[in-house]
Structures are given as C-alpha cells and as structure tokens.
C-alpha cells in the first residue's frame, strides 16, 4: 500500500473513518531524523496492506500538529477506530514501529 499524504481536508476520511490501523507520521522536509524515518515507513507500507501509513507535514498542517500536541518531530502516532493507541518521538527502527502497529 502506498503512503497517504494527510491534510486537514482529508483527515476525517483517511484517518478517522479508516477500517485499518493508521500510523500518522508528523514530519517536515528540513528534519534529518524525519528523512531517515521515511524509507522505513515506505518499507512497512510496501510490505503490508494491513496498515495505512499517513504523512502529515507539520509546516503545512499546523492545525493537525496542534491537535496532536506535536512538540518534536518526527512523531508517529498509531490509531485504530479514531483513537490514539501509542506515540513515539524521534527516529525508531522498523522493528519498533512494527510492534507499535500491533494494536
């Protein structure tokens, strides 16, 4: 499955109404650890259609960043049925993120 770019306009449909476990990646193009995390998330998205991987650019979507109280990036949040189940700040290895997705 490909990675979905989420904005405040499509947040409800892509995240809140999703029937899959959703991983939100709050990132910015100038953030080194965010750029390191990108390929890890692409691997996870390519390997399984069980999850929905979504990227939210905090510079462009400050309203969503505020809603999720993002203070540091990258921040990943795992959601199921519209509820946040876990979050992690900073670069995390693939195995760590895969464990987070087991909701």
Secondary structure by P-SEA (a helix, b strand, c coil): cbbbbbccccccccccccccbbbbbbcccccaaaaaaaaaaaaaaaacccbbbbbbcccccaaaaaaaccccccbbbbbccccccccccccccaaaaaaaacc
